[in-house]
């Protein structure tokens, strides 16, 4: 698989592609941790946790939206 990636993208392309996948994985884990850390009723908690696990872009988008919301709150202070 690594050889195919290298042959398809070249050295620099495969390095950038691997870095982007790694960053996405880190954001996904951070998003899942953020989603599950909130106190919600159990039924909603299960729904949000299921979305976070089975739809990987959801936690990343949630994390970005949460960072934007926090930035706006800090600017109000």
mmCIF file as gemmi writes it, N, C-alpha and C atoms, coordinates in Angstrom:
data_model
loop_
_atom_site.group_PDB
_atom_site.id
_atom_site.type_symbol
_atom_site.label_atom_id
_atom_site.label_alt_id
_atom_site.label_comp_id
_atom_site.label_asym_id
_atom_site.label_entity_id
_atom_site.label_seq_id
_atom_site.pdbx_PDB_ins_code
_atom_site.Cartn_x
_atom_site.Cartn_y
_atom_site.Cartn_z
_atom_site.occupancy
_atom_site.B_iso_or_equiv
_atom_site.pdbx_formal_charge
_atom_site.auth_seq_id
_atom_site.auth_asym_id
_atom_site.pdbx_PDB_model_num
ATOM 1 N N . UNK Axp A 1 ? 0.817 -1.182 0 1 0 ? 1 A 1
ATOM 2 C CA . UNK Axp A 1 ? 0 0 0 1 0 ? 1 A 1
ATOM 3 C C . UNK Axp A 1 ? 0.869 1.259 0 1 0 ? 1 A 1
ATOM 4 N N . UNK Axp A 2 ? 1.926 1.262 0.777 1 0 ? 2 A 1
ATOM 5 C CA . UNK Axp A 2 ? 2.809 2.417 0.802 1 0 ? 2 A 1
ATOM 6 C C . UNK Axp A 2 ? 3.498 2.616 -0.543 1 0 ? 2 A 1
ATOM 7 N N . UNK Axp A 3 ? 3.839 1.515 -1.185 1 0 ? 3 A 1
ATOM 8 C CA . UNK Axp A 3 ? 4.473 1.612 -2.503 1 0 ? 3 A 1
ATOM 9 C C . UNK Axp A 3 ? 3.505 2.199 -3.523 1 0 ? 3 A 1
ATOM 10 N N . UNK Axp A 4 ? 2.245 1.789 -3.474 1 0 ? 4 A 1
ATOM 11 C CA . UNK Axp A 4 ? 1.236 2.328 -4.377 1 0 ? 4 A 1
ATOM 12 C C . UNK Axp A 4 ? 1.037 3.824 -4.123 1 0 ? 4 A 1
ATOM 13 N N . UNK Axp A 5 ? 0.985 4.211 -2.867 1 0 ? 5 A 1
ATOM 14 C CA . UNK Axp A 5 ? 0.852 5.621 -2.512 1 0 ? 5 A 1
ATOM 15 C C . UNK Axp A 5 ? 2.042 6.414 -3.033 1 0 ? 5 A 1
ATOM 16 N N . UNK Axp A 6 ? 3.233 5.879 -2.871 1 0 ? 6 A 1
ATOM 17 C CA . UNK Axp A 6 ? 4.446 6.543 -3.349 1 0 ? 6 A 1
ATOM 18 C C . UNK Axp A 6 ? 4.45 6.637 -4.877 1 0 ? 6 A 1
ATOM 19 N N . UNK Axp A 7 ? 4.052 5.563 -5.549 1 0 ? 7 A 1
ATOM 20 C CA . UNK Axp A 7 ? 4.031 5.583 -7.012 1 0 ? 7 A 1
ATOM 21 C C . UNK Axp A 7 ? 2.974 6.536 -7.554 1 0 ? 7 A 1
ATOM 22 N N . UNK Axp A 8 ? 1.877 6.695 -6.852 1 0 ? 8 A 1
ATOM 23 C CA . UNK Axp A 8 ? 0.782 7.538 -7.322 1 0 ? 8 A 1
ATOM 24 C C . UNK Axp A 8 ? 1.053 9.023 -7.071 1 0 ? 8 A 1
ATOM 25 N N . UNK Axp A 9 ? 1.56 9.37 -5.885 1 0 ? 9 A 1
ATOM 26 C CA . UNK Axp A 9 ? 1.742 10.773 -5.511 1 0 ? 9 A 1
ATOM 27 C C . UNK Axp A 9 ? 3.188 11.249 -5.575 1 0 ? 9 A 1
ATOM 28 N N . UNK Axp A 10 ? 4.144 10.352 -5.589 1 0 ? 10 A 1
ATOM 29 C CA . UNK Axp A 10 ? 5.546 10.756 -5.484 1 0 ? 10 A 1
ATOM 30 C C . UNK Axp A 10 ? 5.918 10.954 -4.022 1 0 ? 10 A 1
ATOM 31 N N . UNK Axp A 11 ? 7.172 11.341 -3.776 1 0 ? 11 A 1
ATOM 32 C CA . UNK Axp A 11 ? 7.643 11.458 -2.404 1 0 ? 11 A 1
ATOM 33 C C . UNK Axp A 11 ? 6.942 12.591 -1.644 1 0 ? 11 A 1
ATOM 34 N N . UNK Axp A 12 ? 6.967 13.781 -2.228 1 0 ? 12 A 1
ATOM 35 C CA . UNK Axp A 12 ? 6.387 14.941 -1.538 1 0 ? 12 A 1
ATOM 36 C C . UNK Axp A 12 ? 4.875 14.78 -1.405 1 0 ? 12 A 1
ATOM 37 N N . UNK Axp A 13 ? 4.22 14.311 -2.451 1 0 ? 13 A 1
ATOM 38 C CA . UNK Axp A 13 ? 2.771 14.124 -2.399 1 0 ? 13 A 1
ATOM 39 C C . UNK Axp A 13 ? 2.353 13.096 -1.364 1 0 ? 13 A 1
ATOM 40 N N . UNK Axp A 14 ? 3.085 11.992 -1.289 1 0 ? 14 A 1
ATOM 41 C CA . UNK Axp A 14 ? 2.736 10.967 -0.298 1 0 ? 14 A 1
ATOM 42 C C . UNK Axp A 14 ? 3.012 11.461 1.119 1 0 ? 14 A 1
ATOM 43 N N . UNK Axp A 15 ? 4.034 12.288 1.279 1 0 ? 15 A 1
ATOM 44 C CA . UNK Axp A 15 ? 4.321 12.859 2.59 1 0 ? 15 A 1
ATOM 45 C C . UNK Axp A 15 ? 3.204 13.811 3.017 1 0 ? 15 A 1
ATOM 46 N N . UNK Axp A 16 ? 2.769 14.678 2.107 1 0 ? 16 A 1
ATOM 47 C CA . UNK Axp A 16 ? 1.681 15.607 2.403 1 0 ? 16 A 1
ATOM 48 C C . UNK Axp A 16 ? 0.38 14.855 2.646 1 0 ? 16 A 1
ATOM 49 N N . UNK Axp A 17 ? 0.084 13.867 1.824 1 0 ? 17 A 1
ATOM 50 C CA . UNK Axp A 17 ? -1.129 13.067 1.989 1 0 ? 17 A 1
ATOM 51 C C . UNK Axp A 17 ? -1.14 12.363 3.342 1 0 ? 17 A 1
ATOM 52 N N . UNK Axp A 18 ? -0.019 11.77 3.72 1 0 ? 18 A 1
ATOM 53 C CA . UNK Axp A 18 ? 0.073 11.086 5.015 1 0 ? 18 A 1
ATOM 54 C C . UNK Axp A 18 ? -0.094 12.065 6.169 1 0 ? 18 A 1
ATOM 55 N N . UNK Axp A 19 ? 0.472 13.26 6.045 1 0 ? 19 A 1
ATOM 56 C CA . UNK Axp A 19 ? 0.338 14.27 7.089 1 0 ? 19 A 1
ATOM 57 C C . UNK Axp A 19 ? -1.113 14.721 7.242 1 0 ? 19 A 1
ATOM 58 N N . UNK Axp A 20 ? -1.799 14.93 6.119 1 0 ? 20 A 1
ATOM 59 C CA . UNK Axp A 20 ? -3.204 15.345 6.167 1 0 ? 20 A 1
ATOM 60 C C . UNK Axp A 20 ? -4.07 14.259 6.803 1 0 ? 20 A 1
ATOM 61 N N . UNK Axp A 21 ? -3.83 13.009 6.465 1 0 ? 21 A 1
ATOM 62 C CA . UNK Axp A 21 ? -4.581 11.902 7.065 1 0 ? 21 A 1
ATOM 63 C C . UNK Axp A 21 ? -4.302 11.833 8.571 1 0 ? 21 A 1
ATOM 64 N N . UNK Axp A 22 ? -3.066 12.042 8.97 1 0 ? 22 A 1
ATOM 65 C CA . UNK Axp A 22 ? -2.717 12.028 10.393 1 0 ? 22 A 1
ATOM 66 C C . UNK Axp A 22 ? -3.43 13.155 11.146 1 0 ? 22 A 1
ATOM 67 N N . UNK Axp A 23 ? -3.43 14.371 10.587 1 0 ? 23 A 1
ATOM 68 C CA . UNK Axp A 23 ? -4.105 15.509 11.217 1 0 ? 23 A 1
ATOM 69 C C . UNK Axp A 23 ? -5.602 15.255 11.311 1 0 ? 23 A 1
ATOM 70 N N . UNK Axp A 24 ? -6.203 14.672 10.251 1 0 ? 24 A 1
ATOM 71 C CA . UNK Axp A 24 ? -7.625 14.345 10.288 1 0 ? 24 A 1
ATOM 72 C C . UNK Axp A 24 ? -7.91 13.343 11.411 1 0 ? 24 A 1
ATOM 73 N N . UNK Axp A 25 ? -7.04 12.344 11.584 1 0 ? 25 A 1
ATOM 74 C CA . UNK Axp A 25 ? -7.22 11.355 12.641 1 0 ? 25 A 1
ATOM 75 C C . UNK Axp A 25 ? -7.145 12.005 14.024 1 0 ? 25 A 1
ATOM 76 N N . UNK Axp A 26 ? -6.197 12.916 14.207 1 0 ? 26 A 1
ATOM 77 C CA . UNK Axp A 26 ? -6.058 13.609 15.495 1 0 ? 26 A 1
ATOM 78 C C . UNK Axp A 26 ? -7.298 14.458 15.771 1 0 ? 26 A 1
ATOM 79 N N . UNK Axp A 27 ? -7.785 15.199 14.747 1 0 ? 27 A 1
ATOM 80 C CA . UNK Axp A 27 ? -8.994 16.001 14.919 1 0 ? 27 A 1
ATOM 81 C C . UNK Axp A 27 ? -10.201 15.116 15.181 1 0 ? 27 A 1
ATOM 82 N N . UNK Axp A 28 ? -10.252 13.949 14.557 1 0 ? 28 A 1
ATOM 83 C CA . UNK Axp A 28 ? -11.373 13.037 14.769 1 0 ? 28 A 1
ATOM 84 C C . UNK Axp A 28 ? -11.41 12.562 16.22 1 0 ? 28 A 1
ATOM 85 N N . UNK Axp A 29 ? -10.258 12.169 16.745 1 0 ? 29 A 1
ATOM 86 C CA . UNK Axp A 29 ? -10.182 11.728 18.141 1 0 ? 29 A 1
ATOM 87 C C . UNK Axp A 29 ? -10.55 12.879 19.08 1 0 ? 29 A 1
ATOM 88 N N . UNK Axp A 30 ? -10.058 14.088 18.808 1 0 ? 30 A 1
ATOM 89 C CA . UNK Axp A 30 ? -10.386 15.246 19.657 1 0 ? 30 A 1
ATOM 90 C C . UNK Axp A 30 ? -11.872 15.568 19.584 1 0 ? 30 A 1
ATOM 91 N N . UNK Axp A 31 ? -12.464 15.446 18.41 1 0 ? 31 A 1
ATOM 92 C CA . UNK Axp A 31 ? -13.896 15.7 18.263 1 0 ? 31 A 1
ATOM 93 C C . UNK Axp A 31 ? -14.736 14.688 19.008 1 0 ? 31 A 1
ATOM 94 N N . UNK Axp A 32 ? -14.356 13.415 18.929 1 0 ? 32 A 1
ATOM 95 C CA . UNK Axp A 32 ? -15.089 12.373 19.661 1 0 ? 32 A 1
ATOM 96 C C . UNK Axp A 32 ? -14.976 12.631 21.164 1 0 ? 32 A 1
ATOM 97 N N . UNK Axp A 33 ? -13.796 13.014 21.628 1 0 ? 33 A 1
ATOM 98 C CA . UNK Axp A 33 ? -13.624 13.304 23.056 1 0 ? 33 A 1
ATOM 99 C C . UNK Axp A 33 ? -14.474 14.499 23.475 1 0 ? 33 A 1
ATOM 100 N N . UNK Axp A 34 ? -14.547 15.522 22.635 1 0 ? 34 A 1
ATOM 101 C CA . UNK Axp A 34 ? -15.355 16.697 22.959 1 0 ? 34 A 1
ATOM 102 C C . UNK Axp A 34 ? -16.842 16.406 22.954 1 0 ? 34 A 1
ATOM 103 N N . UNK Axp A 35 ? -17.287 15.61 21.983 1 0 ? 35 A 1
ATOM 104 C CA . UNK Axp A 35 ? -18.708 15.274 21.896 1 0 ? 35 A 1
ATOM 105 C C . UNK Axp A 35 ? -19.143 14.443 23.093 1 0 ? 35 A 1
ATOM 106 N N . UNK Axp A 36 ? -18.316 13.506 23.502 1 0 ? 36 A 1
ATOM 107 C CA . UNK Axp A 36 ? -18.708 12.62 24.599 1 0 ? 36 A 1
ATOM 108 C C . UNK Axp A 36 ? -18.516 13.261 25.97 1 0 ? 36 A 1
ATOM 109 N N . UNK Axp A 37 ? -17.79 14.368 26.057 1 0 ? 37 A 1
ATOM 110 C CA . UNK Axp A 37 ? -17.546 14.973 27.371 1 0 ? 37 A 1
ATOM 111 C C . UNK Axp A 37 ? -18.715 15.825 27.863 1 0 ? 37 A 1
ATOM 112 N N . UNK Axp A 38 ? -19.621 16.182 26.987 1 0 ? 38 A 1
ATOM 113 C CA . UNK Axp A 38 ? -20.76 17.016 27.388 1 0 ? 38 A 1
ATOM 114 C C . UNK Axp A 38 ? -21.812 16.18 28.092 1 0 ? 38 A 1
ATOM 115 N N . UNK Axp A 39 ? -22.466 16.791 29.066 1 0 ? 39 A 1
ATOM 116 C CA . UNK Axp A 39 ? -23.537 16.11 29.789 1 0 ? 39 A 1
ATOM 117 C C . UNK Axp A 39 ? -24.854 16.314 29.048 1 0 ? 39 A 1
ATOM 118 N N . UNK Axp A 40 ? -25.393 15.237 28.541 1 0 ? 40 A 1
ATOM 119 C CA . UNK Axp A 40 ? -26.672 15.239 27.83 1 0 ? 40 A 1
ATOM 120 C C . UNK Axp A 40 ? -27.496 14.077 28.361 1 0 ? 40 A 1
ATOM 121 N N . UNK Axp A 41 ? -28.791 14.086 28.056 1 0 ? 41 A 1
ATOM 122 C CA . UNK Axp A 41 ? -29.591 12.893 28.385 1 0 ? 41 A 1
ATOM 123 C C . UNK Axp A 41 ? -29.026 11.672 27.644 1 0 ? 41 A 1
ATOM 124 N N . UNK Axp A 42 ? -29.218 10.5 28.218 1 0 ? 42 A 1
ATOM 125 C CA . UNK Axp A 42 ? -28.596 9.29 27.699 1 0 ? 42 A 1
ATOM 126 C C . UNK Axp A 42 ? -28.987 9.003 26.248 1 0 ? 42 A 1
ATOM 127 N N . UNK Axp A 43 ? -30.242 9.25 25.867 1 0 ? 43 A 1
ATOM 128 C CA . UNK Axp A 43 ? -30.675 8.974 24.494 1 0 ? 43 A 1
ATOM 129 C C . UNK Axp A 43 ? -29.919 9.854 23.498 1 0 ? 43 A 1
ATOM 130 N N . UNK Axp A 44 ? -29.765 11.136 23.817 1 0 ? 44 A 1
ATOM 131 C CA . UNK Axp A 44 ? -29.019 12.028 22.933 1 0 ? 44 A 1
ATOM 132 C C . UNK Axp A 44 ? -27.539 11.683 22.927 1 0 ? 44 A 1
ATOM 133 N N . UNK Axp A 45 ? -27.016 11.287 24.07 1 0 ? 45 A 1
ATOM 134 C CA . UNK Axp A 45 ? -25.606 10.921 24.163 1 0 ? 45 A 1
ATOM 135 C C . UNK Axp A 45 ? -25.29 9.749 23.244 1 0 ? 45 A 1
ATOM 136 N N . UNK Axp A 46 ? -26.159 8.767 23.202 1 0 ? 46 A 1
ATOM 137 C CA . UNK Axp A 46 ? -25.952 7.601 22.34 1 0 ? 46 A 1
ATOM 138 C C . UNK Axp A 46 ? -26.003 8.007 20.875 1 0 ? 46 A 1
ATOM 139 N N . UNK Axp A 47 ? -26.921 8.897 20.526 1 0 ? 47 A 1
ATOM 140 C CA . UNK Axp A 47 ? -27.034 9.352 19.134 1 0 ? 47 A 1
ATOM 141 C C . UNK Axp A 47 ? -25.771 10.106 18.718 1 0 ? 47 A 1
ATOM 142 N N . UNK Axp A 48 ? -25.324 11.052 19.533 1 0 ? 48 A 1
ATOM 143 C CA . UNK Axp A 48 ? -24.133 11.824 19.189 1 0 ? 48 A 1
ATOM 144 C C . UNK Axp A 48 ? -22.889 10.938 19.14 1 0 ? 48 A 1
ATOM 145 N N . UNK Axp A 49 ? -22.773 10.001 20.062 1 0 ? 49 A 1
ATOM 146 C CA . UNK Axp A 49 ? -21.628 9.097 20.062 1 0 ? 49 A 1
ATOM 147 C C . UNK Axp A 49 ? -21.639 8.212 18.82 1 0 ? 49 A 1
ATOM 148 N N . UNK Axp A 50 ? -22.816 7.729 18.424 1 0 ? 50 A 1
ATOM 149 C CA . UNK Axp A 50 ? -22.919 6.91 17.21 1 0 ? 50 A 1
ATOM 150 C C . UNK Axp A 50 ? -22.547 7.714 15.966 1 0 ? 50 A 1
ATOM 151 N N . UNK Axp A 51 ? -23.034 8.947 15.889 1 0 ? 51 A 1
ATOM 152 C CA . UNK Axp A 51 ? -22.664 9.799 14.763 1 0 ? 51 A 1
ATOM 153 C C . UNK Axp A 51 ? -21.154 10.036 14.717 1 0 ? 51 A 1
ATOM 154 N N . UNK Axp A 52 ? -20.563 10.249 15.879 1 0 ? 52 A 1
ATOM 155 C CA . UNK Axp A 52 ? -19.129 10.525 15.937 1 0 ? 52 A 1
ATOM 156 C C . UNK Axp A 52 ? -18.297 9.327 15.498 1 0 ? 52 A 1
ATOM 157 N N . UNK Axp A 53 ? -18.749 8.126 15.795 1 0 ? 53 A 1
ATOM 158 C CA . UNK Axp A 53 ? -17.983 6.939 15.438 1 0 ? 53 A 1
ATOM 159 C C . UNK Axp A 53 ? -18.204 6.538 13.988 1 0 ? 53 A 1
ATOM 160 N N . UNK Axp A 54 ? -19.442 6.533 13.532 1 0 ? 54 A 1
ATOM 161 C CA . UNK Axp A 54 ? -19.756 5.984 12.214 1 0 ? 54 A 1
ATOM 162 C C . UNK Axp A 54 ? -19.659 6.996 11.074 1 0 ? 54 A 1
ATOM 163 N N . UNK Axp A 55 ? -19.627 8.288 11.384 1 0 ? 55 A 1
ATOM 164 C CA . UNK Axp A 55 ? -19.48 9.316 10.354 1 0 ? 55 A 1
ATOM 165 C C . UNK Axp A 55 ? -18.26 10.157 10.741 1 0 ? 55 A 1
ATOM 166 N N . UNK Axp A 56 ? -17.061 9.771 10.314 1 0 ? 56 A 1
ATOM 167 C CA . UNK Axp A 56 ? -15.834 10.444 10.759 1 0 ? 56 A 1
ATOM 168 C C . UNK Axp A 56 ? -15.759 11.944 10.5 1 0 ? 56 A 1
ATOM 169 N N . UNK Axp A 57 ? -16.326 12.499 9.414 1 0 ? 57 A 1
ATOM 170 C CA . UNK Axp A 57 ? -16.238 13.961 9.265 1 0 ? 57 A 1
ATOM 171 C C . UNK Axp A 57 ? -17.058 14.731 10.294 1 0 ? 57 A 1
ATOM 172 N N . UNK Axp A 58 ? -18.068 14.109 10.896 1 0 ? 58 A 1
ATOM 173 C CA . UNK Axp A 58 ? -18.928 14.815 11.858 1 0 ? 58 A 1
ATOM 174 C C . UNK Axp A 58 ? -18.144 15.362 13.05 1 0 ? 58 A 1
ATOM 175 N N . UNK Axp A 59 ? -17.299 14.578 13.739 1 0 ? 59 A 1
ATOM 176 C CA . UNK Axp A 59 ? -16.565 15.147 14.874 1 0 ? 59 A 1
ATOM 177 C C . UNK Axp A 59 ? -15.587 16.242 14.462 1 0 ? 59 A 1
ATOM 178 N N . UNK Axp A 60 ? -15.004 16.111 13.274 1 0 ? 60 A 1
ATOM 179 C CA . UNK Axp A 60 ? -14.068 17.132 12.816 1 0 ? 60 A 1
ATOM 180 C C . UNK Axp A 60 ? -14.819 18.443 12.569 1 0 ? 60 A 1
ATOM 181 N N . UNK Axp A 61 ? -15.965 18.364 11.913 1 0 ? 61 A 1
ATOM 182 C CA . UNK Axp A 61 ? -16.769 19.564 11.681 1 0 ? 61 A 1
ATOM 183 C C . UNK Axp A 61 ? -17.291 20.133 12.995 1 0 ? 61 A 1
ATOM 184 N N . UNK Axp A 62 ? -17.691 19.257 13.927 1 0 ? 62 A 1
ATOM 185 C CA . UNK Axp A 62 ? -18.157 19.717 15.239 1 0 ? 62 A 1
ATOM 186 C C . UNK Axp A 62 ? -17.028 20.439 15.972 1 0 ? 62 A 1
ATOM 187 N N . UNK Axp A 63 ? -15.821 19.905 15.898 1 0 ? 63 A 1
ATOM 188 C CA . UNK Axp A 63 ? -14.671 20.507 16.569 1 0 ? 63 A 1
ATOM 189 C C . UNK Axp A 63 ? -14.377 21.885 15.993 1 0 ? 63 A 1
ATOM 190 N N . UNK Axp A 64 ? -14.41 22.016 14.679 1 0 ? 64 A 1
ATOM 191 C CA . UNK Axp A 64 ? -14.163 23.314 14.05 1 0 ? 64 A 1
ATOM 192 C C . UNK Axp A 64 ? -15.261 24.31 14.435 1 0 ? 64 A 1
ATOM 193 N N . UNK Axp A 65 ? -16.515 23.871 14.423 1 0 ? 65 A 1
ATOM 194 C CA . UNK Axp A 65 ? -17.624 24.752 14.811 1 0 ? 65 A 1
ATOM 195 C C . UNK Axp A 65 ? -17.496 25.169 16.276 1 0 ? 65 A 1
ATOM 196 N N . UNK Axp A 66 ? -17.08 24.254 17.137 1 0 ? 66 A 1
ATOM 197 C CA . UNK Axp A 66 ? -16.909 24.575 18.553 1 0 ? 66 A 1
ATOM 198 C C . UNK Axp A 66 ? -15.767 25.568 18.756 1 0 ? 66 A 1
ATOM 199 N N . UNK Axp A 67 ? -14.69 25.43 17.999 1 0 ? 67 A 1
ATOM 200 C CA . UNK Axp A 67 ? -13.586 26.386 18.105 1 0 ? 67 A 1
ATOM 201 C C . UNK Axp A 67 ? -14.016 27.777 17.648 1 0 ? 67 A 1
ATOM 202 N N . UNK Axp A 68 ? -14.814 27.857 16.59 1 0 ? 68 A 1
ATOM 203 C CA . UNK Axp A 68 ? -15.314 29.144 16.121 1 0 ? 68 A 1
ATOM 204 C C . UNK Axp A 68 ? -16.234 29.767 17.164 1 0 ? 68 A 1
ATOM 205 N N . UNK Axp A 69 ? -17.1 28.935 17.776 1 0 ? 69 A 1
ATOM 206 C CA . UNK Axp A 69 ? -18.009 29.435 18.81 1 0 ? 69 A 1
ATOM 207 C C . UNK Axp A 69 ? -17.229 29.967 20.016 1 0 ? 69 A 1
ATOM 208 N N . UNK Axp A 70 ? -16.201 29.263 20.429 1 0 ? 70 A 1
ATOM 209 C CA . UNK Axp A 70 ? -15.391 29.715 21.556 1 0 ? 70 A 1
ATOM 210 C C . UNK Axp A 70 ? -14.632 31 21.228 1 0 ? 70 A 1
ATOM 211 N N . UNK Axp A 71 ? -14.156 31.122 19.989 1 0 ? 71 A 1
ATOM 212 C CA . UNK Axp A 71 ? -13.458 32.338 19.579 1 0 ? 71 A 1
ATOM 213 C C . UNK Axp A 71 ? -14.396 33.538 19.64 1 0 ? 71 A 1
ATOM 214 N N . UNK Axp A 72 ? -15.636 33.368 19.199 1 0 ? 72 A 1
ATOM 215 C CA . UNK Axp A 72 ? -16.623 34.455 19.255 1 0 ? 72 A 1
ATOM 216 C C . UNK Axp A 72 ? -16.938 34.822 20.702 1 0 ? 72 A 1
ATOM 217 N N . UNK Axp A 73 ? -17.029 33.818 21.568 1 0 ? 73 A 1
ATOM 218 C CA . UNK Axp A 73 ? -17.294 34.098 22.986 1 0 ? 73 A 1
ATOM 219 C C . UNK Axp A 73 ? -16.144 34.856 23.624 1 0 ? 73 A 1
ATOM 220 N N . UNK Axp A 74 ? -14.917 34.523 23.279 1 0 ? 74 A 1
ATOM 221 C CA . UNK Axp A 74 ? -13.764 35.219 23.839 1 0 ? 74 A 1
ATOM 222 C C . UNK Axp A 74 ? -13.669 36.648 23.331 1 0 ? 74 A 1
ATOM 223 N N . UNK Axp A 75 ? -14.096 36.899 22.113 1 0 ? 75 A 1
ATOM 224 C CA . UNK Axp A 75 ? -14.055 38.261 21.582 1 0 ? 75 A 1
ATOM 225 C C . UNK Axp A 75 ? -15.073 39.167 22.282 1 0 ? 75 A 1
ATOM 226 N N . UNK Axp A 76 ? -16.161 38.584 22.779 1 0 ? 76 A 1
ATOM 227 C CA . UNK Axp A 76 ? -17.187 39.362 23.479 1 0 ? 76 A 1
ATOM 228 C C . UNK Axp A 76 ? -16.689 39.851 24.841 1 0 ? 76 A 1
ATOM 229 N N . UNK Axp A 77 ? -15.727 39.156 25.413 1 0 ? 77 A 1
ATOM 230 C CA . UNK Axp A 77 ? -15.245 39.538 26.769 1 0 ? 77 A 1
ATOM 231 C C . UNK Axp A 77 ? -14.446 40.788 26.761 1 0 ? 77 A 1
